[in-house]
Amino acid sequence: MVSSIESSVGTQRKVVTAVPGPNSQALHLRRKAAVSAGLTVGFPVYIERAEGAILVDVDGNQFLDLGSGIAVTGIGHAVPALIDAVSEQVAKFTHTCFMVTPYESYVEVCEELAELTPGTFDKTSALFNSGAEAIENAVKIARLATGRPAIVVFEHAYHGRTNLTMALTAKNMPYKDRFGPFAPEIYRVPMSYPYHDGLSGAEAAALAISIIESDVGAKNVAALLIEPIQGEGGFVVPAEGFLPALSKWTTEHGVVFIADEIQTGFCRTGDWFAVNHEGVVPDLVATAKGLAGGMPLAAVTGRADLMNAVHEGGLGGTYGGNPVAAVAALATIKTLRDNNLVARARELGDSMLASLRSLQQDVAIIGDVRGRGAMVAIELIEPGTKTPNAAATKTIVGYCQQHGVIAITCGTYGNVIRLLPPLIISDEQLADGLSVLGAAVRSVQ
């Protein structure tokens, strides 16, 4: 058992006002006046501090965090090693621009990424600010290195909100609606979705490959881009064998295999990267979210021959690999290692899957329970069908929030509840959160 990082605010959820409370309500009025309405708000409680697995709002309510800022704070909130590293770096310097006057921490992060990502070949990295930037640059690298234009992506995929990554993302509303025209030469094929398609991994891969070859042509494909477990698309875990078959096809046809590990990376699924579960070795890996414990940092890491094919000046950005974010990443990686959080993710996954599958036996509204490691979801349906039940999903999440538990939704049809607890959450905290979720599900039966 991994010992949890202690929290000075306590370890229990606590609701002391109406939710949202008066201070949060006042801040929300200010938000409406000052912040674009285009930014969504899942739960209008305004956070004042956070420690461990607990979020504290401006009214003194304490919420159990089962979302980790969408898989960002995997090591928990207010981790001393991260605080110390960031504070020390801020006192030294906050920015020089690595492309102007470089610094060691950027190099150290790239060295760590070369060691941690799959594959024994020579690797190099480039650092950026966000997952969308990492994906954009991975596509740039693949197109330049292969001299080909086409990028293959999958149904239900989510890769970002920039113009190119909107084209790569599947879901129209709210991500793409009326924001076009989008970047060309993007081709979408079916994802392995066992709950809905009933196909084996080999069958699903054969279907996707046949469409690529007939509709695009292998010789035109620069890269195949895939989330090993889809995130926003619904925590879709492909059938066993799907990823290896795609990887084999890309190798045979000179196509760059890009793994979008932005949500799955850094121990979240019970291994350092989700592709490791089936021994898949991507050519390029895009990372962000859990890399730097809450500081904005992303990376593309991969085969040196691909990464180094880019002409000097072809990659970069003013803030990419900022020194404060870089030391945060080093502290995050050390914390993951020192606390054996890769093993802890597997423990959490076993607990969540067992609890939710038991709940599934008692209710008719849960169609599927799935996930890997500390990345687990339930898909809500109309009883007796596989019709998505987005209304119940919203009600269940609202119940959790009112009772001091942060859970978030996802899925193409808004009918999936995803659980992404900090990897340092205690067994007692997790059991408490799952009990609230269970009560919420039963309340809509």
N, C-alpha and C positions, 0 to 999 in steps of 0.2 A: 504494500500500500504506500502510495506517495503521500508524504505529509503536505498538508495545504499551507499556503502562505497566510499568516495570521492577519486578521482585519481588525483595526482599532475601532471601527464603528459597530462591531458585533457581526454575527454571522446569520442573523435571522431577518426575514422580511417583517415589516411592521407598517401598518396603515393607521395613521393617527388623525387624518382629516378626510373630508370628502375627496375623491380623486376625479379630476385634478383639484388640488387645494387652492385657496384664495391667492397665494403668491404666484402659483403657476398660471392661474387664470389671468392675473394682471399682466404677467409676462407674455401671455399668448395674445392679449390685445395689442401690446407693443409690437409683437412679431407681425401681426396682420398689417400694421401700419408701415412697417419698415422692410419686411422681407417679401420677396416675390411669392405670389400665390402658386407659382409653378413648382415650388418645393413642397413635397408632401410632408405630412406629419402623422406618424403612426399612433402616437400617444402623447397628448399635450401636457406632460409633466416635465418640468425643467430641472435638470440635474445640477446639483451643487458640488457634489463630490462622489467618488466611487472608490471602493476598496474591496479586494478579493473578488467575490461574486455578488456584491451588494452595490446598488445604486441608491444614492440619497438625494431626494429632491429638495427644492427650496422651501417646502412646507414641513420637512422633517420625516416624510414617508420614506421607508426603505423597501426597495424592490429587489427581488431575487432575479438576477440577470441570466436568462436562458438564451440570450441572443448574441452576447459578446460583440455588440456593435457590428453585427453581420460578420462574425468570424474573425474580427480584428484583434480583440483582446484575449487571445487564447491563453496567455499566461496570467490572466486576471488583471484587476485594476490596482493601481498604486503599488506596483512591485518595487521594493526597495532598490534592487540592482538597476532597474530601469531608471528610476528617479535619480539615483546617484550618477549614472552615466550621462544622462541628459543635462543635469545641473552642472556637472563638471565641464561638459563641452560648451554649454552656453557661456560659461565664464571665460572660456578660451577664445572662441570665435564662432559665430553663427553661420557665416557664409563667406565663400571666396569665389565660387563657381569652379567646379572641378576642371572645366575646360580651360580655365585661365590660370589658376594656381592650385594644383591638386593637393591632396592630403591623404594620410595613411588609412584612415577609417574606411574610405571608399574602396581602396584596394583590399582591405581585410574582409569586407562584406563579400566582394567578388571571390576571394579565396574560399570563404566558407561556402558560398553557393556552388562553387566547382566541386567541393568535397561532398556536399549533401545531396545534390541532384543526381538522378540516375545516370548510369553510364560511366565507363572507365576511360573513355576517350578524352583527349585534351579539350578543355572548355574555357570559354571566356564569358564575361557578363557585361551588360550595360545597365545602369540604374536610372530609374525614372520616378515620377511622383505618384502615379495612380495605376490601377489595373488596366484601365482603358489605354493609357499611354504605353504600357508594356505590350498589350495586344497589338496596337497599331505598329509598334516598332518590330515586333516579331513578324508581322505580315510584310513590312518593308524589307526586312532581312531576307525572308524566304523568296520574295519576288526578285530581288536583286541577284541573289545567289543562284537561282534556277533560271532566270530569264523568262519565266512564265507568268501569265497574268491571273489565273483563276485561283480562287480560295474556296474550299469546300467547308461548310459548316452544317449544323444539325438542327432538326426541329426542336423546339423548346429551349434553344441555346440563349444564354445571356453573356455578352462580352463587353458591354459598356454603352455610353451615351454620347460619345463624340460622333462625328458624321460617319467615319468608317466603321466604328464599332456598333453604331445603330444598324448599319447594313448587315453586320454580322449577327446581331441579335434577332431573335425570331419574333418576339411578342410586339404587336403594334401599340396597344394602349397600356401604359402611358408612355412607353419609351420612344416610339417612332412616329406617332400619329401627326401628320401634317408638317413634319420636319424635313421632308425630302426636298429635292432629289438626293438619293444616296449614291455612295460609291459603287461603281459597276464591278462586274466579274466576280460576284458573290453567288455561290450556288448552294442550295439547301437540300439535304437528304434526310431520310428518316433516322431517328435515334432509336436505339434499343430501349424499349420501355416495357419491361416484362409484364407489369400489371395490366397493360392495355393491349399489347400486340401478341402476347403469348408465344413469341418466337425464342428459340435458343440464340445464344450469342453468335454462333456460326451462321444461322439463318438470317438474323438481322444484319450482320455484316455483309453477307452475300447480296442482300437486297440493296443496301446502301451503295456497295461497290458497283453493282450492275447499273444503277442510275447514274453514278459518276461517269462510268465508261460510255454509256449510251448518250447522255445529255451534255457532257462536258468534254470527255476525252482525256485519258490519263496524261497524255503528252502536254496538255495545256494547264495542268494543275500544279501550281507552285506549292501549295500547302493544304493539308487537312488539319483543321483547328477544332479541338474538342475539349470539353470539360470532362474529366474522367468520371466524376459524379456531377450531374448538373445542379447548379445552385438555384438561382431565381426561377428556373424552369420547373422546379418541383422536387429537388433532391432525387432525381431519377438516377438509380444505380443500374447501369447496363448489365445485361445477362453475361455470365462468365463466358469468356472467349471472344466477346465483341471487340474489345480494345486490341487484344493480340492480333486478331485477324486484320483489322484496319492497319495496324503497325506493319504487319508483314506486307500488305499490299503497297503501302507507301514506300517501303524499302525497295520492293521489286520495280517500282516505276519512277524512282528518283524524286518522289514527292516528300516535302518536308513535313514531318509529323510534329505539330505544335500542341503541347499539353497546356491548357489553361488551368493552372493549379492555384488560381487566385483565391478561391474560397476553400479549396481542399488541402492546400499545402500547409507545411509546418506542424505536423503531428495531428492535425484535426481528425483524420480518418483512421488513426491507429498505426500509421506509418508516416515517415517524414513527408512522403508524397503519395497521392492516391494511386498513381500508376504502378507503384511498387507492389501492390497487392497481386497483380498478375504478371509481374516481371517485364512490363512494357518500358522500353527506353526511348523517350522522345528525342527528336533532334534539337528542339527548342522547348524550354519551359518558361512560362510566364507566371510570375509570382507578385503578390502584393499583400493586402489584408494582414494576415498573421505574421508577416515578416518582421515588423518593427514595433509591435506592441501598442499601436495607436498613433505612432508618428507616420506621416505620409512618405511611403517609400515603396517602390516597385522595381522589378527586375526582369530582364530577359537573359536567360542563361542557356548555353548550348554549345554544340560542336564548334570548335575553334575555327574550322575551315569555313563554316557558314557565317559565324559572327564576325570574323576578320575579313570576310569578302567585301564588307562595306567600305567604301572610300573614306578617307579621313575627313571628318566633319559631317558625315552622313547621319550620325547618331548624336544625340545630346539634348540639351535643354538647360536653361539657366539654373533651375533648382534641383535638377535630377541628382540624387545621391547626396543631398544636403548633409553636412557633417553632423548635425544634431540627430537627424533621422538615421544616419549610418551607425552612430554609436548605440542608438536605441535598438537597431537590428542586432548588433553584436551582443548586447545585453539580453535580448529576447532569445536568441539562439542558445546562449549559455544557460539561461534559465530553463529552457526546454530540455536541454541535455542534463543539467544537474539534478532536476526534479523527475527525470525519466517520464516526462509527460507523454511521450509516445505510448508507453505502456498504460498510463492513466487514461488516455483516450480510449483504448480498447476496453478497459474496465467500465468506463462510463457508457460506452456503447452497449456492452452486454446488459448493463442494468436498465438502460432506457428501452432497448428492444424487448427485453423480457417483460417489463412493466406494461409497455404499450400493447404488446401482443396479448397479454392477459386481459387488458382492457378491451381489446378488439373482440374477444370472445363474449363479452358481456353486452356489447352495444352493436347496433346494426349500421351505425353511421360511419364507422371507420372501414373504408374499403381496403386500404393497404397500409402496412407498417414497413418502413424500409430505412436503410442507411448503413453507414459503416463508421465505426469509432464514434466520436462525439459529434457526429453529423447525421441526425436521425429525424425522420418526418412521419407524419400520418396524413393520408389522403382521405378527405371527407367526401362522402357520396350520399345521394338519395337512397335510403334503404331499399335493398333488393335490386339495385341497378348499379351501373358505374357512372351515372350522371353526376357531374361535379356539383358540390353543395357549398357554394361560396358564402351564402347567407349564414349557414351554421358555422362556418369557419370564422367569420367575422364576429359572431356572437361569442364563440368559445374564447377567442383571443381577448375580447372585451371583458369577459368574466375573469380571466386570469389577471388582467391588468388591475381590475378593481380589487382583487385579492392579493395584490403585491407581487405578481409574477410577470416578467416581461417575456412574452413569446411572440414570434413574428410569422407572418404568412409568406407564401410564395406559390409558384405554380402558374402555368399558362392561363388557367381558369380560376385562379385565386382560391383554390380549395385545399391547399396544403399548409399545414402548420409545421414549421421547421424548428428544431431544437439545436442550439449551438452553444452549450454552456461553456464558461471558462474551464480550461482543463484542470484548474486547481480547485474547482468546486468540491465540497465535501460530500460524502455519501449521504449525510443527513440533509444537507441542503438540496441535493438532487431528489431525494425521496420526497421532501416537502414540496418541491416544485411539481413533481409528477403527480402528487396527490391532488394539488389544486387543478392541474390540467385534467385529471380524471374526473373530478367533480364538475368541471366545466363541460366536459363532453357529455356526461350523464344528464346535465341540466337541459340539454337541447333534445334529448331523446323523446 
